Amino acid sequence: MKTKVLTILLILLFVGEIFPQNVKIDTLTFAFWNMENLFDTVDDPDKNDKEFTPDGLKKWTEKRLLHKLKNMSQVIKMMSSNGSPDILGMCEVEHQTLVDMMLSKFLTKKNYGVAYKESPDKRGIDNGLIFNKDIFSLLSVKAISVELPTHYPTRDILEVLLKSKNNDSIYVFVNHWPSRRGGKEKSEKNRFAAAQILKNSIQELLKINNDLNILVMGDFNDTPIDKSFIQVLNAKPVSSFLMMYKDSTNVFLFNLAYDLAIKGHGTYNLRKDWNMLDQFLISENLLSGGSITYLLGSFQIFKLKKIIQDSGNYKGSPYPTYGGQNYLGGYSDHFPILGKFVLN
């Protein structure tokens, strides 16, 4: 009980210290969503995407594509109290043209910019990011190559540097780590490799400036308690910062999804087992009361009723576009995740 009370007091003191009542603040929403096979309808001879064509196994047509874009956009527009989020990372997108199409047809109310790079993934799926240009400007975008022990081509990590309207900057890393195909343990080395490359990239930045705002997001195909996070990234819950644990100075990143994950919540349901595969991690500077600060307790799994299956064997799971080869006309097989920053 004493520990719980102390935690609450620390949070209250922390929030009061950062946001005095006479200071005007803006609250921004950041989000991530695995778009579940957002392909165009054209067969790319250099990629394994033939099933997502009108004549392929999925019978993927322009009508179905537009329906999916409309579906996803409807959910995105409900992610924030003022509409769509200010930063949205995404994965499983075949080309930037699909992001551009979604923005021009369905997400017109917010002034979005796009950061995107094509990756060497065999299926042709990439990571991308959209950002509110009324709040952020794009300083740089680059693809960080992920070389696996198996030498199999995989998704790059997208590194995006944004500058906020208050002249502070934030690095955003968008990830889609290798899958668990072949079994979790057998494929673990591939996610270790991705984690180490991510860590190396961040360490290089921190050597130049140790007080950087860093937001890491993605579908990691691992959970917060897996070795790639605990051993490689040394990612701990935010409570290790608030409670001033002895090892908190050695924490590399703080995992916003940790607390919900250990309570059994998740973004992806595999055979009735919830997995927190989609996560946010942040640097210490985003907890330290600077001009961009994480709003404590704002992390959530976004579960709108319309994106949840309401019957059958998968009741309660995300409502996907396909179930196997069967077209369902839903959204994604992952729930999106949200968090909030305060800009002051």
URNOR-V758494 format. One record per run of one state. SS is the DSSP state (hx for helix, st for strand, lp for the rest). FROM is the first residue (numbers start at 1). TO is the last residue. Records with the same first field share a line. If there is no record, write none. Layout:
SS->FROM-TO / FROM-TO
//
This chain:
lp->1-1 / 19-25 / 39-61 / 77-79 / 81-82 / 84-86 / 94-95 / 107-111 / 117-125 / 133-135 / 145-156 / 165-168 / 177-183 / 209-213 / 220-226 / 233-234 / 238-238 / 243-247 / 251-252 / 256-257 / 263-267 / 271-272 / 276-277 / 283-283 / 288-291 / 295-299 / 303-304 / 309-317 / 319-321 / 324-325 / 328-335 / 344-344
hx->2-18 / 62-76 / 96-106 / 184-208 / 227-232 / 239-242 / 248-250 / 258-262 / 284-287 / 305-307
st->26-38 / 80-80 / 83-83 / 87-93 / 112-116 / 126-132 / 136-144 / 157-164 / 169-176 / 214-219 / 235-237 / 253-255 / 268-270 / 273-275 / 278-282 / 292-294 / 300-302 / 308-308 / 318-318 / 322-323 / 326-327 / 336-343
//
